[in-house]
Amino acid sequence: MDNTALFKVGYGLYVLTAQDGEKDNGCIINTVLQVTSTPLVGVIAVNKLNYTNEMINKTGKFNVSVLTTETPFSVFEHFGFQSGAMINKFDNYGNMAKSENEIIYLPKYSNAYLSFQVIDAIDFGTHTMFKANITNGQVIGSGESLTYAYYQQHIKPKKPQTATKGYRCNICGYIYEGEPLPADFICPICKHGASNFTKIT
């Protein structure tokens, strides 16, 4: 299997936000789909290691902010490379607002947000797919929606080859130094699995 074939599938990049009591959290995801229009239903996929996954399983609601090509890498570092279980990602974070469901969305670097109410959760091993009613949505900007390909080509910093042996995460650039890469290895930075690593040659 040539895993790079999967990179040809189109993806966007989004900030997924949830709330549990007084705790707000968010993470980066790349799978958001509208699957029907009557009723208005969408699906998202979230890594089970993300604290946001736990919050959605508990509360059954979430928001998705649609990022634009103007989004700086610092947003991905903030929401994708650290865990909300360890820190409060919205402590002193200035670029935020709350929608009708009282969950945060990001008005800066987003062109729209959508609100969801979960109707089913499907276990996909490493990820949970949440099937949810789309309860609200607003256009909040005019920027072009960010694709995963654009992020890879124009936003993600180019990392120098600092190791001659090991495996590099195709998502965040983390390098696992060792041989072989364990089949169940999870990237400590972006939480993706071994299938997303490429051997350094």
C-alpha positions in Angstrom: 0.0 0.0 0.0 1.3 3.4 -1.0 0.0 5.6 1.9 0.9 8.8 0.0 -2.0 8.0 -2.3 -4.2 9.1 0.6 -2.7 12.5 0.4 -4.5 13.1 -2.9 -7.8 13.0 -1.1 -9.1 16.5 -0.5 -9.3 17.7 3.2 -9.9 21.0 4.9 -8.5 22.1 8.2 -10.8 23.2 11.1 -10.7 24.1 14.8 -13.1 21.9 16.7 -14.4 23.4 19.9 -16.4 22.0 22.8 -17.4 22.9 26.4 -17.8 20.9 29.6 -19.0 22.9 32.5 -16.7 25.9 32.7 -14.0 24.2 30.7 -13.6 25.2 27.0 -11.3 23.3 24.6 -10.4 23.1 21.0 -8.3 21.0 18.6 -7.4 20.7 14.9 -9.3 18.2 12.7 -9.4 17.6 9.0 -12.6 15.7 8.5 -15.9 17.6 8.4 -18.7 16.6 6.0 -22.3 17.6 5.4 -23.9 14.3 4.5 -27.6 15.2 4.1 -29.6 18.4 3.6 -33.0 17.2 4.8 -32.5 16.7 7.7 -29.3 18.8 7.9 -26.7 16.3 9.2 -22.9 16.3 9.3 -20.1 14.1 10.5 -16.7 14.8 12.0 -13.8 12.4 12.9 -11.8 13.1 16.0 -8.8 11.2 17.4 -9.7 9.6 20.7 -6.5 10.9 22.3 -7.8 14.5 21.9 -9.4 15.9 25.1 -12.0 17.4 22.9 -13.2 13.9 21.9 -13.9 13.2 25.6 -15.8 16.4 26.1 -18.0 15.8 23.0 -18.8 12.2 24.2 -19.9 13.7 27.5 -21.9 16.8 26.3 -23.0 15.9 22.8 -22.4 19.2 21.2 -19.6 21.1 19.5 -18.7 23.9 17.0 -16.4 23.8 14.0 -14.6 27.0 12.8 -13.7 26.8 9.1 -10.1 28.1 8.8 -8.8 30.2 5.9 -5.6 30.4 4.0 -4.6 33.4 6.1 -4.3 31.2 9.2 -0.7 31.4 10.7 1.2 28.3 11.8 0.8 29.5 15.4 -2.9 28.6 15.4 -1.9 25.0 14.5 0.7 24.9 17.2 -1.7 26.3 19.8 -4.7 23.9 19.0 -2.8 20.9 17.6 0.5 20.5 19.4 -0.6 20.6 23.0 -3.3 18.9 25.1 -6.3 20.7 26.6 -6.2 18.1 29.4 -2.9 19.7 30.5 -3.6 23.4 29.8 -6.5 25.8 29.2 -6.1 26.7 25.5 -8.5 29.6 25.9 -6.8 31.2 28.9 -6.0 34.8 27.7 -6.8 33.7 24.1 -8.2 36.9 22.6 -9.6 35.8 19.2 -12.8 34.1 20.3 -16.6 34.5 20.5 -19.5 32.3 21.6 -22.3 31.1 19.5 -25.9 30.4 20.5 -25.0 27.1 22.0 -22.5 28.8 24.3 -19.5 27.1 22.7 -16.5 29.1 21.5 -15.7 29.7 17.8 -12.8 31.6 16.2 -13.9 34.7 14.4 -10.3 35.5 13.3 -8.8 33.3 10.6 -12.2 31.7 10.0 -14.7 32.4 7.2 -17.6 30.5 8.9 -18.6 28.4 11.9 -21.1 25.6 12.3 -22.8 24.3 15.5 -23.7 20.6 15.9 -25.8 18.4 18.2 -24.6 14.7 18.3 -27.1 12.0 17.4 -24.7 9.1 17.1 -21.1 8.2 17.8 -19.3 5.4 15.8 -16.0 3.8 17.1 -13.3 3.6 14.4 -10.6 2.3 16.7 -8.2 5.3 16.9 -11.0 7.9 16.1 -14.6 8.5 16.9 -16.9 9.6 14.1 -19.7 11.8 15.4 -22.9 12.0 13.4 -24.7 15.3 14.4 -27.5 17.6 13.5 -26.2 21.0 12.2 -28.1 23.4 14.4 -26.6 26.7 13.4 -24.1 28.2 11.0 -22.8 31.7 10.1 -20.6 33.2 7.5 -18.1 35.4 9.4 -15.4 36.2 6.8 -14.6 36.2 3.1 -11.2 34.4 3.1 -10.7 31.3 1.1 -11.2 28.0 3.0 -7.9 26.3 3.9 -7.2 22.9 2.4 -4.7 20.4 3.9 -2.6 20.7 0.7 -2.4 24.5 1.0 -1.3 24.1 4.7 1.5 21.6 3.7 2.7 23.9 0.8 2.4 27.4 2.3 1.9 27.4 6.1 3.7 24.5 7.6 7.4 25.4 8.2 9.9 23.3 6.2 11.8 21.3 8.7 15.5 20.6 8.0 16.7 17.0 7.9 18.1 16.7 11.3 18.3 12.9 11.5 19.7 10.4 9.1 17.9 7.4 10.5 14.4 6.9 11.8 10.9 7.9 10.8 9.3 11.4 10.2 5.7 12.2 10.9 4.1 13.4 7.7 1.7 15.5 9.7 3.8 17.6 12.1 7.4 16.6 11.3 8.2 14.8 14.5 11.2 12.4 14.1 11.2 9.0 15.7 14.8 7.9 16.0 14.9 4.1 16.1 14.4 0.9 14.1 11.8 -0.4 13.5 8.9 2.0 14.1 6.4 0.2 16.4 3.1 -0.6 14.6 1.2 0.9 17.4 3.3 4.1 17.8 1.4 7.3 18.3 3.1 10.7 17.5 3.6 12.5 20.8 3.0 15.8 19.1 0.0 15.5 16.8 -1.3 12.1 18.0 -1.3 10.4 14.5 -0.4 6.8 14.1 2.5 4.9 12.6 0.8 4.8 9.1 1.5 8.6 8.9 5.3 8.2 9.3 7.8 7.9 6.5 11.2 6.2 6.8 14.1 8.7 6.5 16.4 7.5 3.8 
